[in-house]
Amino acid sequence: MNIMIWLIAGGAVGWLGLRLFNLNRDRGPIPAALIAAVGAFIGGNSLAPMLTSSVTEPIIGFSPFALVVAIAVATAATFISSEISRRCGV
């Protein structure tokens, strides 16, 4: 359940970054959403467990902290990929 929420939130962050802030405008909406979704997955799956103090948190249950971390990493991934595209032309 968490993974689907992370991916949807990441895709939404990528799309909003494209529409509101013109991030990744050279790539288009689908790659922008995919970059953010991958960032959200990495943030929610890898970074959030390292930052939380609860070891016995259920895997299946919803974690608001993991969602916040996933959105933050998706935002960072969107910004970093846009800067790489702008500076290097990749």
N, CA, C and O atoms as a CHARMM CRD file, in Angstrom:
* protein
*
  360
    1    1 MET  N      0.82800  -1.19500   0.00000 PROA 1      0.00000
    2    1 MET  CA     0.00000   0.00000   0.00000 PROA 1      0.00000
    3    1 MET  C      0.87000   1.25500   0.00000 PROA 1      0.00000
    4    1 MET  O      0.61300   2.20100  -0.74500 PROA 1      0.00000
    5    2 ASN  N      1.89700   1.25100   0.84100 PROA 2      0.00000
    6    2 ASN  CA     2.78400   2.40700   0.90300 PROA 2      0.00000
    7    2 ASN  C      3.44300   2.68200  -0.43800 PROA 2      0.00000
    8    2 ASN  O      3.55300   3.83400  -0.85700 PROA 2      0.00000
    9    3 ILE  N      3.88000   1.62900  -1.10900 PROA 3      0.00000
   10    3 ILE  CA     4.60800   1.80300  -2.36200 PROA 3      0.00000
   11    3 ILE  C      3.73200   2.48600  -3.40900 PROA 3      0.00000
   12    3 ILE  O      4.19900   3.38200  -4.11200 PROA 3      0.00000
   13    4 MET  N      2.49300   2.08500  -3.52000 PROA 4      0.00000
   14    4 MET  CA     1.58400   2.71700  -4.48600 PROA 4      0.00000
   15    4 MET  C      1.36500   4.19300  -4.15200 PROA 4      0.00000
   16    4 MET  O      1.32900   5.03600  -5.04800 PROA 4      0.00000
   17    5 ILE  N      1.22000   4.49700  -2.88500 PROA 5      0.00000
   18    5 ILE  CA     1.03000   5.89000  -2.47300 PROA 5      0.00000
   19    5 ILE  C      2.27600   6.70600  -2.77800 PROA 5      0.00000
   20    5 ILE  O      2.17100   7.84400  -3.23600 PROA 5      0.00000
   21    6 TRP  N      3.46000   6.13900  -2.53100 PROA 6      0.00000
   22    6 TRP  CA     4.71100   6.84100  -2.83900 PROA 6      0.00000
   23    6 TRP  C      4.81600   7.12600  -4.33100 PROA 6      0.00000
   24    6 TRP  O      5.17500   8.23300  -4.73200 PROA 6      0.00000
   25    7 LEU  N      4.50500   6.13300  -5.14700 PROA 7      0.00000
   26    7 LEU  CA     4.61600   6.30700  -6.60000 PROA 7      0.00000
   27    7 LEU  C      3.62200   7.34100  -7.12300 PROA 7      0.00000
   28    7 LEU  O      3.96500   8.15100  -7.98400 PROA 7      0.00000
   29    8 ILE  N      2.41400   7.31800  -6.61600 PROA 8      0.00000
   30    8 ILE  CA     1.40800   8.29800  -7.04000 PROA 8      0.00000
   31    8 ILE  C      1.80700   9.69800  -6.58000 PROA 8      0.00000
   32    8 ILE  O      1.70600  10.65700  -7.34500 PROA 8      0.00000
   33    9 ALA  N      2.26100   9.81500  -5.33300 PROA 9      0.00000
   34    9 ALA  CA     2.69000  11.12100  -4.82900 PROA 9      0.00000
   35    9 ALA  C      3.90500  11.61900  -5.60500 PROA 9      0.00000
   36    9 ALA  O      3.99200  12.80800  -5.91200 PROA 9      0.00000
   37   10 GLY  N      4.83500  10.73800  -5.92200 PROA 10     0.00000
   38   10 GLY  CA     6.00400  11.13400  -6.69700 PROA 10     0.00000
   39   10 GLY  C      5.63900  11.58800  -8.08600 PROA 10     0.00000
   40   10 GLY  O      6.17000  12.58500  -8.57500 PROA 10     0.00000
   41   11 GLY  N      4.73300  10.86900  -8.73400 PROA 11     0.00000
   42   11 GLY  CA     4.26800  11.28700 -10.05000 PROA 11     0.00000
   43   11 GLY  C      3.58100  12.63800 -10.00600 PROA 11     0.00000
   44   11 GLY  O      3.74700  13.45800 -10.90900 PROA 11     0.00000
   45   12 ALA  N      2.81000  12.86800  -8.95600 PROA 12     0.00000
   46   12 ALA  CA     2.13400  14.15900  -8.80500 PROA 12     0.00000
   47   12 ALA  C      3.14300  15.27900  -8.57700 PROA 12     0.00000
   48   12 ALA  O      2.98100  16.38000  -9.10200 PROA 12     0.00000
   49   13 VAL  N      4.17900  15.00100  -7.79900 PROA 13     0.00000
   50   13 VAL  CA     5.22700  16.00300  -7.57100 PROA 13     0.00000
   51   13 VAL  C      5.93200  16.33300  -8.88200 PROA 13     0.00000
   52   13 VAL  O      6.17700  17.50400  -9.17400 PROA 13     0.00000
   53   14 GLY  N      6.25900  15.32300  -9.66900 PROA 14     0.00000
   54   14 GLY  CA     6.90700  15.55600 -10.95400 PROA 14     0.00000
   55   14 GLY  C      6.03900  16.35500 -11.90200 PROA 14     0.00000
   56   14 GLY  O      6.52300  17.26200 -12.57900 PROA 14     0.00000
   57   15 TRP  N      4.76800  16.02500 -11.95400 PROA 15     0.00000
   58   15 TRP  CA     3.85300  16.75100 -12.83300 PROA 15     0.00000
   59   15 TRP  C      3.67600  18.19600 -12.36500 PROA 15     0.00000
   60   15 TRP  O      3.67800  19.11600 -13.18300 PROA 15     0.00000
   61   16 LEU  N      3.52100  18.40400 -11.04500 PROA 16     0.00000
   62   16 LEU  CA     3.38700  19.76300 -10.52500 PROA 16     0.00000
   63   16 LEU  C      4.66000  20.56600 -10.73300 PROA 16     0.00000
   64   16 LEU  O      4.59900  21.75800 -11.03400 PROA 16     0.00000
   65   17 GLY  N      5.80800  19.92900 -10.57800 PROA 17     0.00000
   66   17 GLY  CA     7.06700  20.62200 -10.82800 PROA 17     0.00000
   67   17 GLY  C      7.17200  21.07500 -12.27100 PROA 17     0.00000
   68   17 GLY  O      7.68700  22.15500 -12.55800 PROA 17     0.00000
   69   18 LEU  N      6.68500  20.24800 -13.16600 PROA 18     0.00000
   70   18 LEU  CA     6.69500  20.60900 -14.58500 PROA 18     0.00000
   71   18 LEU  C      5.72900  21.75300 -14.86400 PROA 18     0.00000
   72   18 LEU  O      6.09000  22.71700 -15.53900 PROA 18     0.00000
   73   19 ARG  N      4.52600  21.66000 -14.36100 PROA 19     0.00000
   74   19 ARG  CA     3.49400  22.64800 -14.67200 PROA 19     0.00000
   75   19 ARG  C      3.68500  23.97600 -13.94400 PROA 19     0.00000
   76   19 ARG  O      3.48800  25.03600 -14.53700 PROA 19     0.00000
   77   20 LEU  N      4.06400  23.93100 -12.67400 PROA 20     0.00000
   78   20 LEU  CA     4.14800  25.15900 -11.88800 PROA 20     0.00000
   79   20 LEU  C      5.50800  25.84000 -11.97200 PROA 20     0.00000
   80   20 LEU  O      5.58400  27.06800 -12.00500 PROA 20     0.00000
   81   21 PHE  N      6.58600  25.05100 -12.00900 PROA 21     0.00000
   82   21 PHE  CA     7.92300  25.62500 -11.93000 PROA 21     0.00000
   83   21 PHE  C      8.76200  25.39200 -13.18100 PROA 21     0.00000
   84   21 PHE  O      9.93400  25.76800 -13.21200 PROA 21     0.00000
   85   22 ASN  N      8.18600  24.78300 -14.20800 PROA 22     0.00000
   86   22 ASN  CA     8.87100  24.47600 -15.46600 PROA 22     0.00000
   87   22 ASN  C     10.12300  23.62800 -15.26200 PROA 22     0.00000
   88   22 ASN  O     11.09700  23.78800 -15.99700 PROA 22     0.00000
   89   23 LEU  N     10.11600  22.74700 -14.29700 PROA 23     0.00000
   90   23 LEU  CA    11.21800  21.81900 -14.10100 PROA 23     0.00000
   91   23 LEU  C     11.06800  20.66000 -15.07700 PROA 23     0.00000
   92   23 LEU  O      9.96000  20.16000 -15.27000 PROA 23     0.00000
   93   24 ASN  N     12.14300  20.23300 -15.68400 PROA 24     0.00000
   94   24 ASN  CA    12.16100  19.13800 -16.65800 PROA 24     0.00000
   95   24 ASN  C     11.27700  19.42400 -17.86500 PROA 24     0.00000
   96   24 ASN  O     10.72400  18.49400 -18.45100 PROA 24     0.00000
   97   25 ARG  N     11.13400  20.67800 -18.24400 PROA 25     0.00000
   98   25 ARG  CA    10.24900  21.00300 -19.36500 PROA 25     0.00000
   99   25 ARG  C     10.78500  20.47500 -20.68400 PROA 25     0.00000
  100   25 ARG  O     10.00800  20.23200 -21.60800 PROA 25     0.00000
  101   26 ASP  N     12.10200  20.29200 -20.79500 PROA 26     0.00000
  102   26 ASP  CA    12.66600  19.74000 -22.03200 PROA 26     0.00000
  103   26 ASP  C     12.33500  18.26000 -22.19900 PROA 26     0.00000
  104   26 ASP  O     12.26700  17.76000 -23.32200 PROA 26     0.00000
  105   27 ARG  N     12.13200  17.56900 -21.10000 PROA 27     0.00000
  106   27 ARG  CA    11.86400  16.13200 -21.15300 PROA 27     0.00000
  107   27 ARG  C     10.39700  15.82500 -21.37900 PROA 27     0.00000
  108   27 ARG  O     10.07400  14.85400 -22.06500 PROA 27     0.00000
  109   28 GLY  N      9.50400  16.61900 -20.82500 PROA 28     0.00000
  110   28 GLY  CA     8.07700  16.37700 -20.97000 PROA 28     0.00000
  111   28 GLY  C      7.45900  15.83800 -19.69900 PROA 28     0.00000
  112   28 GLY  O      8.17000  15.58600 -18.72600 PROA 28     0.00000
  113   29 PRO  N      6.13000  15.65300 -19.68600 PROA 29     0.00000
  114   29 PRO  CA     5.44500  15.27400 -18.45300 PROA 29     0.00000
  115   29 PRO  C      5.68400  13.83500 -18.00800 PROA 29     0.00000
  116   29 PRO  O      5.78300  13.57700 -16.80900 PROA 29     0.00000
  117   30 ILE  N      5.77700  12.90400 -18.93400 PROA 30     0.00000
  118   30 ILE  CA     5.92400  11.50000 -18.52500 PROA 30     0.00000
  119   30 ILE  C      7.30200  11.23400 -17.91700 PROA 30     0.00000
  120   30 ILE  O      7.36400  10.64200 -16.83900 PROA 30     0.00000
  121   31 PRO  N      8.40800  11.63700 -18.54600 PROA 31     0.00000
  122   31 PRO  CA     9.70600  11.43600 -17.89100 PROA 31     0.00000
  123   31 PRO  C      9.83700  12.21200 -16.58200 PROA 31     0.00000
  124   31 PRO  O     10.47700  11.73400 -15.64500 PROA 31     0.00000
  125   32 ALA  N      9.23700  13.40600 -16.50300 PROA 32     0.00000
  126   32 ALA  CA     9.29000  14.17600 -15.26500 PROA 32     0.00000
  127   32 ALA  C      8.57500  13.42600 -14.13700 PROA 32     0.00000
  128   32 ALA  O      9.06700  13.37200 -13.01000 PROA 32     0.00000
  129   33 ALA  N      7.42100  12.85200 -14.44700 PROA 33     0.00000
  130   33 ALA  CA     6.68600  12.08800 -13.44000 PROA 33     0.00000
  131   33 ALA  C      7.42300  10.81100 -13.06400 PROA 33     0.00000
  132   33 ALA  O      7.41500  10.41400 -11.89900 PROA 33     0.00000
  133   34 LEU  N      8.05900  10.16400 -14.03200 PROA 34     0.00000
  134   34 LEU  CA     8.81300   8.93800 -13.73700 PROA 34     0.00000
  135   34 LEU  C     10.03700   9.22000 -12.87400 PROA 34     0.00000
  136   34 LEU  O     10.33700   8.45500 -11.95700 PROA 34     0.00000
  137   35 ILE  N     10.74100  10.30000 -13.15700 PROA 35     0.00000
  138   35 ILE  CA    11.90600  10.66300 -12.34400 PROA 35     0.00000
  139   35 ILE  C     11.48400  10.91400 -10.90200 PROA 35     0.00000
  140   35 ILE  O     12.13700  10.44200  -9.97100 PROA 35     0.00000
  141   36 ALA  N     10.40300  11.64800 -10.71400 PROA 36     0.00000
  142   36 ALA  CA     9.92200  11.93500  -9.36700 PROA 36     0.00000
  143   36 ALA  C      9.39100  10.67700  -8.68000 PROA 36     0.00000
  144   36 ALA  O      9.57800  10.51100  -7.47400 PROA 36     0.00000
  145   37 ALA  N      8.73300   9.79000  -9.42700 PROA 37     0.00000
  146   37 ALA  CA     8.22100   8.54700  -8.83500 PROA 37     0.00000
  147   37 ALA  C      9.35900   7.64700  -8.37400 PROA 37     0.00000
  148   37 ALA  O      9.27100   7.02100  -7.31800 PROA 37     0.00000
  149   38 VAL  N     10.42700   7.58200  -9.16200 PROA 38     0.00000
  150   38 VAL  CA    11.59500   6.79400  -8.74100 PROA 38     0.00000
  151   38 VAL  C     12.21800   7.41800  -7.50300 PROA 38     0.00000
  152   38 VAL  O     12.61700   6.70300  -6.58300 PROA 38     0.00000
  153   39 GLY  N     12.30600   8.74000  -7.47000 PROA 39     0.00000
  154   39 GLY  CA    12.81900   9.41600  -6.28100 PROA 39     0.00000
  155   39 GLY  C     11.96100   9.15600  -5.05600 PROA 39     0.00000
  156   39 GLY  O     12.48400   8.95200  -3.96100 PROA 39     0.00000
  157   40 ALA  N     10.65400   9.16100  -5.23400 PROA 40     0.00000
  158   40 ALA  CA     9.74500   8.88400  -4.11900 PROA 40     0.00000
  159   40 ALA  C      9.89700   7.44800  -3.62800 PROA 40     0.00000
  160   40 ALA  O      9.85900   7.19100  -2.42500 PROA 40     0.00000
  161   41 PHE  N     10.06900   6.51800  -4.55800 PROA 41     0.00000
  162   41 PHE  CA    10.25800   5.12700  -4.16500 PROA 41     0.00000
  163   41 PHE  C     11.54900   4.95800  -3.36400 PROA 41     0.00000
  164   41 PHE  O     11.56800   4.27900  -2.33700 PROA 41     0.00000
  165   42 ILE  N     12.60800   5.57200  -3.83700 PROA 42     0.00000
  166   42 ILE  CA    13.88500   5.47100  -3.12000 PROA 42     0.00000
  167   42 ILE  C     13.78300   6.13800  -1.75000 PROA 42     0.00000
  168   42 ILE  O     14.28000   5.60300  -0.75900 PROA 42     0.00000
  169   43 GLY  N     13.14300   7.29600  -1.69500 PROA 43     0.00000
  170   43 GLY  CA    12.99800   7.97900  -0.41600 PROA 43     0.00000
  171   43 GLY  C     12.13800   7.22300   0.57300 PROA 43     0.00000
  172   43 GLY  O     12.49100   7.11000   1.74600 PROA 43     0.00000
  173   44 GLY  N     11.01000   6.70400   0.10900 PROA 44     0.00000
  174   44 GLY  CA    10.11600   5.99400   1.01700 PROA 44     0.00000
  175   44 GLY  C     10.61100   4.62600   1.40700 PROA 44     0.00000
  176   44 GLY  O     10.36600   4.16400   2.52100 PROA 44     0.00000
  177   45 ASN  N     11.31700   3.96500   0.48300 PROA 45     0.00000
  178   45 ASN  CA    11.75100   2.59500   0.73700 PROA 45     0.00000
  179   45 ASN  C     13.11600   2.51400   1.40500 PROA 45     0.00000
  180   45 ASN  O     13.34900   1.61400   2.21200 PROA 45     0.00000
  181   46 SER  N     14.01800   3.42700   1.09300 PROA 46     0.00000
  182   46 SER  CA    15.37800   3.33700   1.61200 PROA 46     0.00000
  183   46 SER  C     15.69300   4.37500   2.68300 PROA 46     0.00000
  184   46 SER  O     16.26900   4.04500   3.71900 PROA 46     0.00000
  185   47 LEU  N     15.32300   5.61300   2.43900 PROA 47     0.00000
  186   47 LEU  CA    15.70900   6.68200   3.34300 PROA 47     0.00000
  187   47 LEU  C     14.82000   6.76500   4.58300 PROA 47     0.00000
  188   47 LEU  O     15.32500   6.98400   5.68300 PROA 47     0.00000
  189   48 ALA  N     13.52500   6.59800   4.42900 PROA 48     0.00000
  190   48 ALA  CA    12.60400   6.71300   5.56600 PROA 48     0.00000
  191   48 ALA  C     12.89300   5.69800   6.67100 PROA 48     0.00000
  192   48 ALA  O     12.86400   6.07600   7.84200 PROA 48     0.00000
  193   49 PRO  N     13.17100   4.42200   6.36000 PROA 49     0.00000
  194   49 PRO  CA    13.49400   3.49900   7.44600 PROA 49     0.00000
  195   49 PRO  C     14.78400   3.86600   8.17900 PROA 49     0.00000
  196   49 PRO  O     14.92800   3.55800   9.36200 PROA 49     0.00000
  197   50 MET  N     15.71800   4.51600   7.49500 PROA 50     0.00000
  198   50 MET  CA    16.95900   4.91900   8.16600 PROA 50     0.00000
  199   50 MET  C     16.73900   6.10300   9.10200 PROA 50     0.00000
  200   50 MET  O     17.47300   6.26700  10.07600 PROA 50     0.00000
  201   51 LEU  N     15.73600   6.92600   8.81600 PROA 51     0.00000
  202   51 LEU  CA    15.50400   8.12600   9.60700 PROA 51     0.00000
  203   51 LEU  C     14.52200   7.92100  10.75100 PROA 51     0.00000
  204   51 LEU  O     14.46200   8.75300  11.65700 PROA 51     0.00000
  205   52 THR  N     13.77400   6.86700  10.73500 PROA 52     0.00000
  206   52 THR  CA    12.78500   6.63300  11.79600 PROA 52     0.00000
  207   52 THR  C     13.41400   5.88600  12.95900 PROA 52     0.00000
  208   52 THR  O     14.39500   5.16100  12.79600 PROA 52     0.00000
  209   53 SER  N     12.83300   6.07700  14.12900 PROA 53     0.00000
  210   53 SER  CA    13.36900   5.41300  15.31700 PROA 53     0.00000
  211   53 SER  C     12.63300   4.11900  15.63300 PROA 53     0.00000
  212   53 SER  O     13.09200   3.33600  16.46600 PROA 53     0.00000
  213   54 SER  N     11.50500   3.88300  14.98600 PROA 54     0.00000
  214   54 SER  CA    10.71000   2.69800  15.24400 PROA 54     0.00000
  215   54 SER  C     11.21900   1.52700  14.41000 PROA 54     0.00000
  216   54 SER  O     11.19500   1.56800  13.18000 PROA 54     0.00000
  217   55 VAL  N     11.67400   0.49600  15.09000 PROA 55     0.00000
  218   55 VAL  CA    12.18200  -0.68300  14.39100 PROA 55     0.00000
  219   55 VAL  C     11.04600  -1.63900  14.06000 PROA 55     0.00000
  220   55 VAL  O     11.11800  -2.35300  13.06000 PROA 55     0.00000
  221   56 THR  N     10.01200  -1.66800  14.86700 PROA 56     0.00000
  222   56 THR  CA     8.93100  -2.63400  14.70000 PROA 56     0.00000
  223   56 THR  C      7.74300  -2.06100  13.94400 PROA 56     0.00000
  224   56 THR  O      6.61600  -2.51100  14.14900 PROA 56     0.00000
  225   57 GLU  N      7.96000  -1.09500  13.08700 PROA 57     0.00000
  226   57 GLU  CA     6.86600  -0.51900  12.30300 PROA 57     0.00000
  227   57 GLU  C      6.37200  -1.54700  11.28600 PROA 57     0.00000
  228   57 GLU  O      7.18500  -2.17700  10.61000 PROA 57     0.00000
  229   58 PRO  N      5.06700  -1.72700  11.16600 PROA 58     0.00000
  230   58 PRO  CA     4.56400  -2.71900  10.21400 PROA 58     0.00000
  231   58 PRO  C      4.86300  -2.32400   8.77600 PROA 58     0.00000
  232   58 PRO  O      4.79700  -1.14900   8.41400 PROA 58     0.00000
  233   59 ILE  N      5.19100  -3.31400   7.97000 PROA 59     0.00000
  234   59 ILE  CA     5.53200  -3.06600   6.57400 PROA 59     0.00000
  235   59 ILE  C      4.28300  -2.74200   5.75900 PROA 59     0.00000
  236   59 ILE  O      4.32800  -1.90000   4.86200 PROA 59     0.00000
  237   60 ILE  N      3.18800  -3.39400   6.06000 PROA 60     0.00000
  238   60 ILE  CA     1.96500  -3.23700   5.27100 PROA 60     0.00000
  239   60 ILE  C      1.25300  -1.92300   5.59900 PROA 60     0.00000
  240   60 ILE  O      0.63900  -1.32900   4.71200 PROA 60     0.00000
  241   61 GLY  N      1.31800  -1.45900   6.84100 PROA 61     0.00000
  242   61 GLY  CA     0.57700  -0.27400   7.26200 PROA 61     0.00000
  243   61 GLY  C      1.06800   1.01200   6.62800 PROA 61     0.00000
  244   61 GLY  O      2.17300   1.07700   6.09000 PROA 61     0.00000
  245   62 PHE  N      0.22800   2.03700   6.70000 PROA 62     0.00000
  246   62 PHE  CA     0.55200   3.33800   6.13300 PROA 62     0.00000
  247   62 PHE  C      1.44600   4.11000   7.09000 PROA 62     0.00000
  248   62 PHE  O      1.20600   4.12900   8.29700 PROA 62     0.00000
  249   63 SER  N      2.47200   4.74300   6.55200 PROA 63     0.00000
  250   63 SER  CA     3.40000   5.52800   7.34700 PROA 63     0.00000
  251   63 SER  C      3.42000   6.96400   6.82700 PROA 63     0.00000
  252   63 SER  O      3.93800   7.21400   5.73900 PROA 63     0.00000
  253   64 PRO  N      2.86100   7.92000   7.59200 PROA 64     0.00000
  254   64 PRO  CA     2.87300   9.30400   7.14200 PROA 64     0.00000
  255   64 PRO  C      4.28900   9.86500   7.03500 PROA 64     0.00000
  256   64 PRO  O      4.56900  10.66600   6.14300 PROA 64     0.00000
  257   65 PHE  N      5.17600   9.45800   7.92500 PROA 65     0.00000
  258   65 PHE  CA     6.55800   9.92200   7.87500 PROA 65     0.00000
  259   65 PHE  C      7.23600   9.47100   6.58200 PROA 65     0.00000
  260   65 PHE  O      7.95200  10.24900   5.95200 PROA 65     0.00000
  261   66 ALA  N      7.01500   8.22700   6.19100 PROA 66     0.00000
  262   66 ALA  CA     7.60300   7.72400   4.94800 PROA 66     0.00000
  263   66 ALA  C      7.05000   8.48000   3.74300 PROA 66     0.00000
  264   66 ALA  O      7.77200   8.70200   2.77100 PROA 66     0.00000
  265   67 LEU  N      5.78500   8.87500   3.79500 PROA 67     0.00000
  266   67 LEU  CA     5.19700   9.65100   2.70600 PROA 67     0.00000
  267   67 LEU  C      5.85000  11.02500   2.61100 PROA 67     0.00000
  268   67 LEU  O      6.13800  11.49800   1.51200 PROA 67     0.00000
  269   68 VAL  N      6.08300  11.66300   3.74400 PROA 68     0.00000
  270   68 VAL  CA     6.73200  12.97400   3.74500 PROA 68     0.00000
  271   68 VAL  C      8.15300  12.86900   3.19700 PROA 68     0.00000
  272   68 VAL  O      8.58300  13.71400   2.41300 PROA 68     0.00000
  273   69 VAL  N      8.87400  11.84100   3.60600 PROA 69     0.00000
  274   69 VAL  CA    10.23100  11.63800   3.09800 PROA 69     0.00000
  275   69 VAL  C     10.19900  11.34600   1.60300 PROA 69     0.00000
  276   69 VAL  O     11.03600  11.85600   0.85800 PROA 69     0.00000
  277   70 ALA  N      9.25900  10.54300   1.16000 PROA 70     0.00000
  278   70 ALA  CA     9.13800  10.21900  -0.26300 PROA 70     0.00000
  279   70 ALA  C      8.85300  11.46900  -1.08800 PROA 70     0.00000
  280   70 ALA  O      9.42500  11.63700  -2.16500 PROA 70     0.00000
  281   71 ILE  N      7.98500  12.34200  -0.60700 PROA 71     0.00000
  282   71 ILE  CA     7.68000  13.57400  -1.32400 PROA 71     0.00000
  283   71 ILE  C      8.89200  14.49900  -1.34700 PROA 71     0.00000
  284   71 ILE  O      9.15500  15.14600  -2.36100 PROA 71     0.00000
  285   72 ALA  N      9.63500  14.56800  -0.24100 PROA 72     0.00000
  286   72 ALA  CA    10.82600  15.41700  -0.20100 PROA 72     0.00000
  287   72 ALA  C     11.88900  14.92000  -1.17800 PROA 72     0.00000
  288   72 ALA  O     12.50900  15.72300  -1.87600 PROA 72     0.00000
  289   73 VAL  N     12.10400  13.62100  -1.23300 PROA 73     0.00000
  290   73 VAL  CA    13.10700  13.07300  -2.14600 PROA 73     0.00000
  291   73 VAL  C     12.64200  13.20000  -3.58900 PROA 73     0.00000
  292   73 VAL  O     13.46000  13.43800  -4.47700 PROA 73     0.00000
  293   74 ALA  N     11.35500  13.04700  -3.84100 PROA 74     0.00000
  294   74 ALA  CA    10.82900  13.23900  -5.19800 PROA 74     0.00000
  295   74 ALA  C     11.02500  14.67900  -5.65900 PROA 74     0.00000
  296   74 ALA  O     11.35900  14.92300  -6.81800 PROA 74     0.00000
  297   75 THR  N     10.81900  15.62100  -4.76300 PROA 75     0.00000
  298   75 THR  CA    11.04300  17.02700  -5.08700 PROA 75     0.00000
  299   75 THR  C     12.51700  17.27500  -5.39400 PROA 75     0.00000
  300   75 THR  O     12.85000  17.96000  -6.36000 PROA 75     0.00000
  301   76 ALA  N     13.38900  16.71600  -4.57100 PROA 76     0.00000
  302   76 ALA  CA    14.82800  16.87700  -4.80400 PROA 76     0.00000
  303   76 ALA  C     15.25200  16.22500  -6.12200 PROA 76     0.00000
  304   76 ALA  O     16.05600  16.79000  -6.86300 PROA 76     0.00000
  305   77 ALA  N     14.72000  15.05300  -6.41100 PROA 77     0.00000
  306   77 ALA  CA    15.07500  14.36500  -7.65900 PROA 77     0.00000
  307   77 ALA  C     14.60200  15.16200  -8.86800 PROA 77     0.00000
  308   77 ALA  O     15.30100  15.23400  -9.87800 PROA 77     0.00000
  309   78 THR  N     13.42800  15.75500  -8.77000 PROA 78     0.00000
  310   78 THR  CA    12.91600  16.57200  -9.86300 PROA 78     0.00000
  311   78 THR  C     13.79800  17.79300 -10.08200 PROA 78     0.00000
  312   78 THR  O     14.13500  18.12500 -11.21900 PROA 78     0.00000
  313   79 PHE  N     14.17000  18.45700  -9.00000 PROA 79     0.00000
  314   79 PHE  CA    15.00600  19.64400  -9.11900 PROA 79     0.00000
  315   79 PHE  C     16.39900  19.29800  -9.64600 PROA 79     0.00000
  316   79 PHE  O     16.91400  19.98400 -10.52900 PROA 79     0.00000
  317   80 ILE  N     17.01100  18.24200  -9.11300 PROA 80     0.00000
  318   80 ILE  CA    18.35700  17.85600  -9.53800 PROA 80     0.00000
  319   80 ILE  C     18.36800  17.43300 -11.00200 PROA 80     0.00000
  320   80 ILE  O     19.26800  17.82300 -11.74500 PROA 80     0.00000
  321   81 SER  N     17.39300  16.64900 -11.42800 PROA 81     0.00000
  322   81 SER  CA    17.35900  16.23000 -12.82100 PROA 81     0.00000
  323   81 SER  C     17.12700  17.40600 -13.75900 PROA 81     0.00000
  324   81 SER  O     17.66100  17.43000 -14.86800 PROA 81     0.00000
  325   82 SER  N     16.33400  18.38000 -13.32100 PROA 82     0.00000
  326   82 SER  CA    16.12000  19.56400 -14.14100 PROA 82     0.00000
  327   82 SER  C     17.40300  20.38500 -14.25100 PROA 82     0.00000
  328   82 SER  O     17.70300  20.91000 -15.32300 PROA 82     0.00000
  329   83 GLU  N     18.15400  20.50200 -13.17700 PROA 83     0.00000
  330   83 GLU  CA    19.40900  21.24600 -13.20200 PROA 83     0.00000
  331   83 GLU  C     20.45200  20.53200 -14.06600 PROA 83     0.00000
  332   83 GLU  O     21.20500  21.18600 -14.78800 PROA 83     0.00000
  333   84 ILE  N     20.50200  19.22600 -14.00200 PROA 84     0.00000
  334   84 ILE  CA    21.42300  18.47100 -14.84500 PROA 84     0.00000
  335   84 ILE  C     21.06000  18.66100 -16.32000 PROA 84     0.00000
  336   84 ILE  O     21.93700  18.82900 -17.16800 PROA 84     0.00000
  337   85 SER  N     19.78900  18.63300 -16.60600 PROA 85     0.00000
  338   85 SER  CA    19.33500  18.83600 -17.98700 PROA 85     0.00000
  339   85 SER  C     19.65300  20.24000 -18.47600 PROA 85     0.00000
  340   85 SER  O     20.07200  20.43100 -19.61700 PROA 85     0.00000
  341   86 ARG  N     19.45200  21.21100 -17.60900 PROA 86     0.00000
  342   86 ARG  CA    19.68100  22.60100 -18.00100 PROA 86     0.00000
  343   86 ARG  C     21.17700  22.88900 -18.18800 PROA 86     0.00000
  344   86 ARG  O     21.56200  23.56600 -19.14200 PROA 86     0.00000
  345   87 ARG  N     22.00300  22.38800 -17.29900 PROA 87     0.00000
  346   87 ARG  CA    23.43700  22.69600 -17.35800 PROA 87     0.00000
  347   87 ARG  C     24.20600  21.85100 -18.34200 PROA 87     0.00000
  348   87 ARG  O     25.10400  22.35100 -19.01900 PROA 87     0.00000
  349   88 CYS  N     23.87100  20.58300 -18.43500 PROA 88     0.00000
  350   88 CYS  CA    24.64800  19.66700 -19.27700 PROA 88     0.00000
  351   88 CYS  C     23.97300  19.34000 -20.59700 PROA 88     0.00000
  352   88 CYS  O     24.61300  18.80900 -21.50400 PROA 88     0.00000
  353   89 GLY  N     22.71100  19.64400 -20.71500 PROA 89     0.00000
  354   89 GLY  CA    21.99200  19.34000 -21.95000 PROA 89     0.00000
  355   89 GLY  C     21.67900  17.87300 -22.12900 PROA 89     0.00000
  356   89 GLY  O     21.50000  17.40700 -23.25500 PROA 89     0.00000
  357   90 VAL  N     21.61100  17.13900 -21.03100 PROA 90     0.00000
  358   90 VAL  CA    21.34700  15.69800 -21.09600 PROA 90     0.00000
  359   90 VAL  C     19.86600  15.45900 -21.00500 PROA 90     0.00000
  360   90 VAL  O     19.42200  14.31100 -21.04000 PROA 90     0.00000
